[in-house]
């Protein structure tokens, strides 16, 4: 019997985009599952990941670290990571840590799938390696 309250499902949106849906507690105990799923998608050439936390009940710093690592790997190849998070308590974690400025945090998957707004002239996103 597993005591884990966690589910992970992957859905291909198109050739470059995959959504990873996480449900339940996304914490240290399931970090290897999340790290492996994210890594496999990036290694297979996906350039856009949507992390869907709609059904997540909790995230911890391990989860945030995995997302930051994935974002950095994607940015080196011109990719993008976005997060779907309608839960205001979990969304607040992204605000407090400033991660909402590193990758988009949206309330719906439709918003996360929308093309990004153009950046202001001369703007370099935090975490972007120097050229």
DRENPA-3360 file (N, C-alpha, C; in nm, 2 decimals, always signed):
BEGIN
1 = XXXXXXXX = +0.08/-0.12/+0.00/+0.00/+0.00/+0.00/+0.09/+0.12/+0.00 ~ +0.06/+0.21/-0.09/+0.14/+0.34/-0.10/+0.08/+0.45/-0.02 ~ +0.16/+0.52/+0.05/+0.10/+0.63/+0.13/+0.12/+0.76/+0.06 ~ +0.17/+0.76/-0.06/+0.19/+0.88/-0.14/+0.06/+0.93/-0.19 ~ +0.03/+1.06/-0.18/-0.08/+1.12/-0.23/-0.03/+1.21/-0.35 ~ -0.01/+1.14/-0.46/+0.06/+1.20/-0.57/+0.02/+1.13/-0.70 ~ +0.00/+1.21/-0.81/-0.02/+1.16/-0.94/+0.06/+1.25/-1.04 ~ +0.11/+1.19/-1.15/+0.18/+1.26/-1.25/+0.13/+1.20/-1.38;
9 = XXXXXXXX = +0.08/+1.29/-1.47/+0.04/+1.24/-1.60/+0.10/+1.34/-1.70 ~ +0.14/+1.29/-1.82/+0.20/+1.37/-1.92/+0.11/+1.37/-2.05 ~ +0.09/+1.48/-2.10/+0.01/+1.49/-2.22/+0.08/+1.57/-2.33 ~ +0.10/+1.52/-2.45/+0.16/+1.59/-2.56/+0.05/+1.68/-2.62 ~ +0.09/+1.81/-2.62/+0.00/+1.91/-2.68/+0.03/+1.92/-2.83 ~ +0.16/+1.93/-2.87/+0.20/+1.93/-3.00/+0.35/+1.88/-3.00 ~ +0.41/+1.88/-3.12/+0.55/+1.83/-3.13/+0.65/+1.89/-3.03 ~ +0.63/+2.01/-2.99/+0.73/+2.08/-2.90/+0.68/+2.10/-2.76;
17 = XXXXXXXX = +0.55/+2.08/-2.74/+0.49/+2.12/-2.61/+0.43/+2.00/-2.54 ~ +0.46/+1.98/-2.42/+0.40/+1.88/-2.33/+0.35/+1.94/-2.20 ~ +0.24/+1.89/-2.15/+0.19/+1.93/-2.02/+0.21/+1.82/-1.93 ~ +0.27/+1.85/-1.81/+0.29/+1.75/-1.70/+0.19/+1.79/-1.59 ~ +0.09/+1.71/-1.57/-0.01/+1.74/-1.47/+0.03/+1.67/-1.34 ~ +0.03/+1.75/-1.23/+0.07/+1.70/-1.10/-0.05/+1.71/-1.01 ~ -0.08/+1.61/-0.94/-0.19/+1.61/-0.84/-0.15/+1.56/-0.71 ~ -0.20/+1.62/-0.60/-0.17/+1.58/-0.47/-0.05/+1.66/-0.41;
25 = XXXXXXXX = +0.03/+1.59/-0.33/+0.15/+1.65/-0.26/+0.27/+1.63/-0.35 ~ +0.32/+1.75/-0.40/+0.44/+1.74/-0.48/+0.56/+1.79/-0.40 ~ +0.63/+1.69/-0.34/+0.73/+1.72/-0.24/+0.85/+1.63/-0.26 ~ +0.94/+1.63/-0.16/+1.06/+1.56/-0.16/+1.04/+1.41/-0.19 ~ +0.93/+1.35/-0.14/+0.91/+1.21/-0.16/+0.88/+1.17/-0.31 ~ +0.84/+1.27/-0.39/+0.81/+1.23/-0.53/+0.90/+1.31/-0.62 ~ +1.00/+1.37/-0.57/+1.09/+1.46/-0.65/+1.15/+1.38/-0.76 ~ +1.19/+1.26/-0.74/+1.26/+1.18/-0.84/+1.17/+1.15/-0.96;
33 = XXXXXXXX = +1.04/+1.13/-0.93/+0.94/+1.10/-1.04/+0.93/+1.23/-1.12 ~ +0.92/+1.34/-1.06/+0.90/+1.47/-1.13/+1.03/+1.50/-1.21 ~ +1.15/+1.49/-1.14/+1.27/+1.52/-1.21/+1.29/+1.43/-1.33 ~ +1.26/+1.30/-1.32/+1.27/+1.21/-1.43/+1.18/+1.25/-1.55 ~ +1.05/+1.28/-1.52/+0.95/+1.32/-1.62/+1.00/+1.44/-1.70 ~ +1.04/+1.54/-1.62/+1.08/+1.67/-1.68/+1.21/+1.65/-1.77 ~ +1.30/+1.58/-1.71/+1.43/+1.55/-1.78/+1.41/+1.47/-1.91 ~ +1.32/+1.37/-1.91/+1.29/+1.29/-2.03/+1.23/+1.38/-2.14;
41 = XXXXXXXX = +1.14/+1.47/-2.10/+1.08/+1.56/-2.20/+1.18/+1.65/-2.26 ~ +1.27/+1.71/-2.18/+1.37/+1.80/-2.23/+1.47/+1.72/-2.31 ~ +1.51/+1.61/-2.27/+1.61/+1.53/-2.34/+1.55/+1.48/-2.48 ~ +1.42/+1.46/-2.48/+1.36/+1.42/-2.61/+1.34/+1.53/-2.71 ~ +1.38/+1.66/-2.67/+1.37/+1.77/-2.76/+1.26/+1.86/-2.74 ~ +1.17/+1.84/-2.64/+1.06/+1.93/-2.62/+1.12/+2.07/-2.58 ~ +1.06/+2.17/-2.64/+1.11/+2.31/-2.61/+1.01/+2.38/-2.52 ~ +0.90/+2.32/-2.49/+0.80/+2.39/-2.41/+0.73/+2.30/-2.31;
49 = XXXXXXXX = +0.74/+2.33/-2.18/+0.68/+2.25/-2.08/+0.58/+2.33/-2.01 ~ +0.46/+2.27/-1.99/+0.36/+2.33/-1.90/+0.35/+2.24/-1.78 ~ +0.37/+2.30/-1.66/+0.36/+2.22/-1.54/+0.22/+2.26/-1.48 ~ +0.13/+2.17/-1.48/-0.01/+2.19/-1.44/-0.03/+2.15/-1.30 ~ -0.04/+2.25/-1.21/-0.06/+2.23/-1.07/-0.21/+2.24/-1.03 ~ -0.30/+2.24/-1.12/-0.44/+2.26/-1.09/-0.49/+2.17/-0.98 ~ -0.44/+2.04/-0.98/-0.49/+1.95/-0.87/-0.38/+1.92/-0.77 ~ -0.28/+2.00/-0.76/-0.18/+1.99/-0.66/-0.23/+2.05/-0.53;
57 = XXXXXXXX = -0.20/+1.98/-0.42/-0.24/+2.03/-0.29/-0.13/+2.09/-0.20 ~ +0.00/+2.06/-0.25/+0.11/+2.11/-0.18/+0.23/+2.10/-0.27 ~ +0.32/+2.20/-0.26/+0.45/+2.19/-0.32/+0.56/+2.24/-0.22 ~ +0.68/+2.19/-0.24/+0.79/+2.23/-0.15/+0.91/+2.28/-0.23 ~ +1.01/+2.32/-0.16/+1.13/+2.38/-0.22/+1.20/+2.28/-0.32 ~ +1.19/+2.15/-0.30/+1.24/+2.06/-0.39/+1.17/+2.07/-0.53 ~ +1.04/+2.09/-0.53/+0.97/+2.11/-0.65/+1.01/+2.23/-0.72 ~ +1.02/+2.34/-0.64/+1.07/+2.47/-0.70/+1.21/+2.45/-0.77;
65 = XXXXXXXX = +1.30/+2.38/-0.70/+1.43/+2.36/-0.75/+1.43/+2.29/-0.88 ~ +1.34/+2.18/-0.89/+1.33/+2.11/-1.02/+1.28/+2.20/-1.13 ~ +1.18/+2.28/-1.10/+1.13/+2.37/-1.20/+1.23/+2.47/-1.25 ~ +1.31/+2.53/-1.16/+1.41/+2.62/-1.19/+1.52/+2.55/-1.28 ~ +1.56/+2.43/-1.25/+1.65/+2.36/-1.33/+1.60/+2.33/-1.47 ~ +1.47/+2.30/-1.48/+1.41/+2.27/-1.61/+1.41/+2.40/-1.69 ~ +1.37/+2.51/-1.63/+1.36/+2.63/-1.70/+1.50/+2.67/-1.75 ~ +1.60/+2.66/-1.67/+1.74/+2.69/-1.72/+1.78/+2.60/-1.84;
73 = XXXXXXXX = +1.75/+2.48/-1.83/+1.78/+2.39/-1.95/+1.70/+2.43/-2.07 ~ +1.58/+2.46/-2.05/+1.50/+2.50/-2.17/+1.54/+2.63/-2.23 ~ +1.58/+2.73/-2.15/+1.62/+2.86/-2.20/+1.75/+2.85/-2.28 ~ +1.84/+2.76/-2.25/+1.96/+2.75/-2.33/+1.93/+2.71/-2.47 ~ +1.81/+2.65/-2.50/+1.78/+2.61/-2.63/+1.65/+2.69/-2.68 ~ +1.63/+2.81/-2.62/+1.52/+2.89/-2.66/+1.38/+2.84/-2.62 ~ +1.38/+2.75/-2.52/+1.25/+2.70/-2.48/+1.18/+2.78/-2.37 ~ +1.08/+2.72/-2.32/+0.99/+2.80/-2.22/+0.93/+2.70/-2.12;
81 = XXXXXXXX = +0.92/+2.74/-2.00/+0.84/+2.66/-1.90/+0.74/+2.76/-1.84 ~ +0.61/+2.71/-1.84/+0.51/+2.78/-1.77/+0.44/+2.69/-1.67 ~ +0.37/+2.76/-1.58/+0.30/+2.68/-1.47/+0.16/+2.72/-1.47 ~ +0.07/+2.62/-1.46/-0.07/+2.65/-1.44/-0.10/+2.63/-1.29 ~ -0.15/+2.73/-1.22/-0.17/+2.72/-1.08/-0.29/+2.81/-1.03 ~ -0.41/+2.76/-1.03/-0.52/+2.84/-0.99/-0.53/+2.85/-0.84 ~ -0.46/+2.77/-0.76/-0.47/+2.77/-0.62/-0.39/+2.89/-0.57 ~ -0.46/+2.99/-0.50/-0.39/+3.11/-0.46/-0.29/+3.09/-0.35;
89 = XXXXXXXX = -0.30/+2.98/-0.27/-0.20/+2.95/-0.17/-0.07/+2.91/-0.23 ~ -0.08/+2.82/-0.33/+0.04/+2.77/-0.40/+0.09/+2.88/-0.49 ~ +0.01/+2.95/-0.55/+0.06/+3.06/-0.64/+0.14/+3.16/-0.56 ~ +0.10/+3.18/-0.43/+0.17/+3.27/-0.34/+0.31/+3.23/-0.32 ~ +0.34/+3.10/-0.32/+0.48/+3.05/-0.31/+0.56/+3.10/-0.42 ~ +0.51/+3.10/-0.54/+0.58/+3.15/-0.66/+0.61/+3.31/-0.65 ~ +0.51/+3.38/-0.59/+0.53/+3.52/-0.57/+0.63/+3.55/-0.47 ~ +0.62/+3.48/-0.35/+0.71/+3.51/-0.24/+0.86/+3.48/-0.28;
97 = XXXXXXXX = +0.88/+3.38/-0.36/+1.01/+3.34/-0.40/+1.06/+3.42/-0.52 ~ +0.97/+3.49/-0.59/+1.01/+3.57/-0.71/+1.01/+3.48/-0.83 ~ +0.97/+3.35/-0.82/+0.98/+3.27/-0.94/+0.87/+3.30/-1.04 ~ +0.77/+3.37/-1.00/+0.67/+3.41/-1.10/+0.72/+3.51/-1.20 ~ +0.84/+3.57/-1.17/+0.91/+3.66/-1.27/+1.00/+3.58/-1.36 ~ +1.04/+3.46/-1.32/+1.13/+3.37/-1.40/+1.06/+3.29/-1.50 ~ +0.94/+3.25/-1.47/+0.86/+3.18/-1.57/+0.71/+3.21/-1.54 ~ +0.63/+3.21/-1.64/+0.49/+3.25/-1.63/+0.41/+3.15/-1.54;
105 = XXXXXXXX = +0.33/+3.21/-1.45/+0.24/+3.14/-1.37/+0.10/+3.19/-1.40 ~ +0.02/+3.09/-1.45/-0.12/+3.13/-1.50/-0.22/+3.05/-1.43 ~ -0.35/+3.10/-1.43/-0.46/+3.04/-1.36/-0.52/+2.92/-1.45 ~ -0.50/+2.93/-1.58/-0.56/+2.83/-1.66/-0.46/+2.77/-1.76 ~ -0.48/+2.66/-1.81/-0.40/+2.60/-1.92/-0.40/+2.68/-2.05 ~ -0.52/+2.73/-2.08/-0.54/+2.81/-2.20/-0.45/+2.94/-2.19 ~ -0.44/+3.00/-2.08/-0.35/+3.11/-2.06/-0.20/+3.07/-2.08 ~ -0.17/+2.96/-2.02/-0.03/+2.91/-2.03/+0.01/+2.87/-2.17;
113 = XXXXXXXX = -0.09/+2.83/-2.25/-0.06/+2.79/-2.39/-0.05/+2.91/-2.49 ~ -0.10/+3.03/-2.44/-0.10/+3.14/-2.53/+0.04/+3.19/-2.56 ~ +0.07/+3.24/-2.68/+0.20/+3.29/-2.70/+0.24/+3.40/-2.60 ~ +0.37/+3.40/-2.57/+0.41/+3.50/-2.47/+0.41/+3.64/-2.53 ~ +0.38/+3.74/-2.44/+0.39/+3.88/-2.49/+0.53/+3.91/-2.52 ~ +0.55/+4.00/-2.62/+0.69/+4.04/-2.65/+0.75/+4.11/-2.53 ~ +0.88/+4.08/-2.51/+0.96/+4.15/-2.40/+0.99/+4.29/-2.44 ~ +1.00/+4.38/-2.35/+1.05/+4.52/-2.38/+1.19/+4.52/-2.44;
121 = XXXXXXXX = +1.21/+4.61/-2.53/+1.34/+4.62/-2.59/+1.46/+4.62/-2.49 ~ +1.55/+4.54/-2.51/+1.67/+4.53/-2.42/+1.65/+4.45/-2.29 ~ +1.53/+4.39/-2.27/+1.51/+4.31/-2.15/+1.57/+4.17/-2.16 ~ +1.64/+4.13/-2.06/+1.69/+4.00/-2.05/+1.63/+3.93/-1.93 ~ +1.55/+3.82/-1.95/+1.49/+3.76/-1.83/+1.59/+3.71/-1.73 ~ +1.55/+3.71/-1.60/+1.64/+3.66/-1.50/+1.67/+3.51/-1.53 ~ +1.79/+3.47/-1.50/+1.83/+3.33/-1.53/+1.87/+3.30/-1.67 ~ +1.87/+3.40/-1.76/+1.91/+3.38/-1.89/+2.07/+3.39/-1.90;
129 = XXX = +2.13/+3.29/-1.95/+2.28/+3.29/-1.96/+2.33/+3.40/-2.05 ~ +2.44/+3.46/-2.02/+2.49/+3.57/-2.10/+2.53/+3.52/-2.24 ~ +2.52/+3.60/-2.34/+2.56/+3.56/-2.47/+2.70/+3.60/-2.51;
% end
